[in-house]
Amino acid sequence: MATSDLALALTGASGVQYGIRLLECLVAAGVPVHLMLSRPAQVVLGLETELSVPGRPAEIARFFSERFGAAPEQIRCYGPEQWTAPVASGSSVPRAMVVCPCSTATLSAVATGASRSLIERSADVVLKERRKLVLVVRETPFSEVHLENMLRLARMGAVIMPANPAFYHRPRTVDDLVDFMVARVLDHLEIPHELGPRWGERRAPEGGDRG
């Protein structure tokens, strides 16, 4: 089981459920997580979920630690401009970073090296240190600007993973669709999981085959 630390950032795109479920799975796998939420992400949390997530980083860490049964200090949360956070420096870069969901504004900032916030700086550090950066982009349709930014980042080594769940596993709930995308992220992080059947594995029917 992989236990080296990871950075997880949630930005202001729709689909915050992907990031929350990913955090839950990382905690269950025993992975230390450096958590960052942009201010727009906190707004989206209130719009798309029933979670009453507090606003201060220490309180956010405590909230998710209690919710997911994390070990002490397993989740460490940082503010948008907390430049003293370990993830802001190449001397303590995590082995990988995931931005989930990734807004096209964050995509653009990372592609240009803007580093205006801790999330953007952390992604910049991961790229320059040649670690894995996974961007779960959530937007549709993509403009030419979005596509050019994705191509630029792919050439830098980032994994561009738009939130496009498949249906071959015959999802029955929204949670099934969320788990499909989270499973793909975990695969790229080389973290074992059992979130659903893979291609070629038939899901056991419940109450008969719907096909």
Protein Blocks (a to p, Z undefined) as FASTA:
>chain_A
ZZbdcdddddfbehilmmmmmmmmmmmnopacdddddfklmmmmmmmmcbdcdfbfklmm
mmmmmmnopaehkaccddfklmkbmklpfklccfbdcdddddfklmmmmmnonopafklm
mmmmmmmnopacddddddddddfklmmmmmmmmmnopacddddddfklopabfklmmmmm
mmmmmmmnopacdfbccehiacddehiafZZ
